[in-house]
């Protein structure tokens, strides 16, 4: 991990009177999928939102591709090459799928080869290209949300729970698209509650509890150790095999 694309050093984030992040250290290697795991409410979403600048770290540093982005406004962070897929999807319901995609392509017209790849990853987006996004199913909206982040090549994708609440068939479509993205050399930081997906996609894993990182290592090491999973996340994973 000589040259991580993203590094958090001792990051503290308060929201109102609550101390949410309490000294988060995190390294995201280039060209790999880094999982951010842990129970609900331990600070995973806040970590992503602090990186993208929605919340401000009031202590610590965030380095992205060698640049200190801790105090930068969100648009500048996005322009630096960071794609963010929020858990609430952030799509425009009253616009068409096409308009949603065009708006997401900030640096100009959508590259046609990239669009073909997105259509092959998420066929419903091609089918409903001219339809209002509000008419899509929940799973299709989630596809659109991810596709919007993928519409341009980014240095790093931050993706918050892409498979939450989705039917199993759509979960596997989503996992395949993320795997494709990784194979194109992308760096991805992924919050995921579905351990099977985490295990299939993750290269490295970081487990949070109560606003701090409590474990970092190879995803395989965590996957193969039920005791460790139980200890870190209270997961009883036999049910998921």
N, C-alpha and C positions, 0 to 999 in steps of 0.2 A: 504494500500500500504506500509506495514511495510518493505518489503524486495524486492524492484524492481530488475528485472534482469539487467536492463540498466538504467543509470541515466546520463543525460547531465546537467552540471552546468555552466551556463554563457558562452556557447561556441561561440567563434567568429571564422569565417573562411573567409579569403580573397582569391580571385582568381584573379590573376594579380592585377590590381589596384582597383578591385571592392570589396567592403565590402558586402559579400553575407549573412553570418550569423552574427547577431549582438546581441549576448547574448542569445542564445537558452537554455531554461530550459525544460527538458523533463524527465518524468518517465515512464518506460515501466514495468507494473506489470508482474509477472510470470504467465505462464499458461493461458494467455489471449491474445486477439487480440486488439492491439492498433492501431487506425487509425491516420494517419498524413494527414490532409486535408488542403485545401486552394487553392487559384487561381493559375494559371500557373506562374512560375517564382518568387515565393516567398521564395524559399530555401528548398523545401521538398527533392528533389533529393540530393542537397548539404549536407543536414543533414545526409542522409543515407551514402553518400560517405565519409563524415567526420568520421562517426562511424567506417566504415570498413577501414579507413586509406588511401583512395585514395587521399583525400585532408587532409591537416593538420590543426587541430585547433591551432590557434596561441595564444589563450587565453581560459581559462576555463578548465573543466575536464570532461572526459568521463569514467564512471565506469561501467564495465561489470562483472556481477556475483562477485562483491566484489573486483575486480582487476582494477587498474587504467590502461587503455589501450590507453590513450591519445597520447602517443609517440611511441607506438608499430608499427612495420611494418605490412602491410596488411596480409602476410602469417601467422604471429604469432597470429593476431586477429582471422583469420579464424580457426587456430588450437585450439584456446581457446573455440571454439564451436559456431562461428557465421557464418550462411549461408547467402549469399547475392545474390539476383536475380536482376541484373541491368535491366534498362528499355530497353537497346539495346540487351538484351538477352545473349550475350556472348557465343553463341554456335559455334562449329567448323563445318562449312558447308561441308567441304570435308571429314569429318569422318562420320562413320555410327552412328546411334542413339546409338547402343550398345557401341561403342568406346567413344562417348560423355559421356555416363553414367559411364563407367569404369574410365575415367579420373577424373570425379567428386568425385569418391569414394576414397578419399585420404588415409583413414586408412585401406584399404585392399579390399578384394573381397566383392562384393555387397551381402548383406544379402538376401536370397531367399524369405523370408516372406515379407520383405520390398519391394522387386521388384514386388511380386505378388500384393501387395497393390497399388503400383504405376501403374501397368498395369490395375488394376480394376478402378483406378481413371481416367486414361488416356489411353483408349484402343488403340488409333492409335499408341502409342509408341510400343505396342506389335506387331501390324501389320507390322510396318516399322522398326522393330528392326535391321534388317541387311541392311537397305537402307541408303544412304547418307542423312545426316541431311539437306543439301541444297535443297533436293527435297521435303521437307515437306511444307505444306501450312503455312501461317503466324500463324494461330491458333495452328497448331501442333508444330511449332517451339517454340511458347510461352509455350506450355505444356512441351516440352523437357527442356526448360530453368528452369521452376519451378521444374520439376522432378530431374534435376541435383542438385538443392539445397536440395531436400528432400531425396536424395539417402542415406544419413546417418542421423542419429538423431543429430540435432543440439540443442544447448541450446536456440538459438534465430535465427529466420529467418527475414531478412530484405528484403522486396519485393517491388519493385518500379513499380507501375502501371501495375499489371498483366493482367488487362482486356482491356488495351488500344487498340482500333482499332479492337477488336474481334467481331465476329458475336454473337448475343444473345445466341444461343445454346451453344457456346463455353464458353461464359461468365458464364453460369450457371454450366457447367462442372468444370470450374476453381474455382468458389465459393464453390462448393461442396467439391472439393479436399482440399481447405484451411480450410473448416469447419471440415473435417476429421482430418486434421493435428492438429487443435486446440483441437479436442476431444481426441487426443492421449496425450494431456497435453503440447503441444508445446507453446512457447511464440512467438508471431509474431508482427512485426512492419510493417505496410502496408501503402504505399502511394496509394491512389485510387481516381480517378476522378469521377467514377460512384457512385453516392450517394446511389443508391439502393443496390449496393454491399456493400458499407461501412456500411449501415444501417443493412444489413443482417448479417454481419460478426463481426462488431466492438463491443467490450466491452467498451473501453474508446476511447475518441476522443481528438485530439489536433489539433487546427487550427492555421496555420501560416499565417502571412502577413509581407512582407517586412523584412524577416530575423529574425523574432522573433515569439515566441508563443503568440497568443493573447487570446486564450481560451483553457482550459482543463476541461474535465468532463466526465460524462457518455455519451456513444453514444446515449442512449435512450433519454437523455435530449435534445440533439441536434436534433435528429430525429423528436421529437414531437413538435419542436418549429420553425415554419417557419420564424418567425420574426428574431430569432437569426441567422438562416441560412443566411437569406438575409443580415443581418448586418455583419456577419463574413466573408461570402464568396461571397456575391452578387449573391447567388443562388436564382432563382425563381423556386421553386421545384414543383409547381403545374404540370408543364409539365411532371415530372417524375413519377407521381403517377399512 
